[in-house]
């Protein structure tokens, strides 16, 4: 696909890299020559310097042949304007990033009136992810498939777990769980598990299952997480805003610590149930005063990665609950991983995943589509959900008779309302939703995983 | 530096060079020449060494700016070393330095030869086609070729393309480097084919037509006749003159024309280049007609000045007449256009028209600043501001160019009889033109220079073709620092 990305900020760069790795022809546009150069030096994309909302710049970027236009500059208004001009200029889908809660609330109206294919709000998406994991505290990441019927759940193996030293076959024989263990992260490496994979302490394990069955499994292996009843949030930015609005209806009591008086006042007037504290989140005394050591969850959402990391390290020492850390810069992911934080939230990666999913789904016209895509391990292991349409060559053949490429795992089949955790003799049928976990493959069609 | 990726890329270069030798190999079979065995041996050597160099696999395949520069510089040196093998083994040029000089001159599309007219006429056909074919490979760049056909991993290949492609700024035509390289090579191939077919209409043998087409396409200048192009028909001369001009225009222009974007195709560099060509032709024609020393008719004067101007500004170096005998004014124009050279992004050499334009615009701005000391003004090109970094780099390029020029000038002046000869020999090699004036003139050969001078000129040719910076990067000690990877 020919894709134009306006704005070479954090999200723009990540998108350019991921979309290019997926085999698309990407052109990036930005006003700053230095930013454009930075991207074109690292990624095999074309750069155009100019204002992405002007006719001439869009012409130069090749809007006439573009299939998709993504505006991710820092300004909501500019993004919307860019998309409007692009829509007029070329026959392409448009995606606009919108940050402010006001516009975000009117996303459906904007989508319809401006003909946008998607309005994306990275901070809202991040807040939704935090809220999902809060409801499932044993996990560090929960990603829903098949409209929430199946989830991909990632958890870290605690040091006292009975699973340590067991192989996948042992686990299946002993517990007979209705789950599928699919991938494993150890240090910098990610693996797709097979029968002989043995678990070690601190491994990050991803499994696919229904939420209930996963709960059963965790109970069996004696891995309990306390339900989150209260949470402390450091920083009162947009993510906090969205998180409050999502959790307002739940029973989780929230405490927000924010330095800026105006922001505090706004938060407290919008979310009256939330306990808003004016103060520096890095003030140790204040943190203790607000009960950080007894809180069930702590969410580090300040504007600085360094502060978030520092706060998280502190919470690991003093606190006992669930920890969420927002990190914007992912280049040092391997170092962050060593810190053993529970859930690392990265808004730009979430955004990039959502857009990648859209691109793969719309790039595909063959028998089956990517419905959902989830990055299990940054850029390495992915879980993709496909809808199998009539005529697909995999229909009706038992899974153990199909020859898959290496590092491919069929993780779940959803048929009507039933979820099947597949074994060798299971058969894929028409209109099934199939979740497939792959390593370094990025399938855009279900037949891509066959050898 | 990442030595692994450098070694691997060099290995691919050697393998591809072995592949390129198929052309002379086929020629030797067609004409049943005994050099068949020479090329077979050379191909086996290339395959063996290339295989050894490309062995092994490492995840460390990142290319940064310094790796790009070093890969390009070393590739061209290695390519010239292996390319010299057929000359040495076949005994056509037994001396190593001479054979290396001839190959460097071939790949850099210079066209300076150490062979005399008689030796050129007596050369086996397969050696002759190898000589011409080196021009074709070197014209567009062998790394660009490899990039187009080999899925080299990593997006940073742009560093290689930037280092190998001529011109102050190198942009992409399409988002993917690989497709850009493919488009460029497609244009290159189609234009070469067109010239070949048109040459056949001029009643030359297919073998000669192929040689001329290769040599013109790369703007090289090796000929298979002892007198270069002097004894060819007027049709051939005019045709070759036109194609030399076409090959020295920025290839982006052809891409825009092919896509129907005519307005964009005639950007200011192309316009200025055409203007310089027309002015030079007019100047020389008038000078020749008014002085009348050569006894040309007006038609001949136009034809010879057209051919000579397009041959020298495109830095090809074909000759139809011994312009060394022309009046001084004409020779002065010839020297000037040798320095100006072709457009950026073409196969020609020289300083490049776009650099000259930017240098002038920058100087104009500086003069303006004398009058308005606090003036802020951007240098504009094609209605877009040019980045200050680009201008700074061009200024550095010019200084280095002059420094290299004068050091080489000093070394070469030991061997020759006149300032003109020494000066023009360096001008002809650093600008990749081929023939100079005086003892290095169009009817002479470079054989008499000392081995030291020849090696200096080899450096000049490579530095000129690669636009100085890659060759100079080799002298930066930091580049050779081994990267230490922490064991995990």
Contacts between the chains, C-beta under 8 A, distances in Angstrom:
chain1	res1	chain2	res2	distance
A	2	B	175	7.9
A	20	B	155	6.8
A	20	B	175	7.8
A	25	B	174	6.6
A	25	B	175	4.2
A	25	B	176	6.0
A	25	B	179	7.7
A	26	B	175	5.3
A	27	B	175	5.5
A	33	B	387	5.8
A	40	B	158	6.8
A	40	B	172	7.9
A	41	B	156	7.2
A	41	B	158	6.9
A	41	B	159	7.6
A	42	B	155	6.5
A	42	B	156	7.0
A	43	B	155	4.9
A	44	B	155	3.6
A	44	B	157	7.2
A	44	B	158	7.0
A	44	B	175	7.1
A	44	B	176	5.7
A	44	B	177	5.3
A	44	B	178	7.8
A	45	B	155	7.8
A	45	B	175	5.1
A	46	B	171	7.8
A	46	B	172	4.7
A	46	B	174	6.7
A	46	B	175	4.2
A	49	B	384	7.9
A	187	B	488	7.6
A	188	B	488	7.8
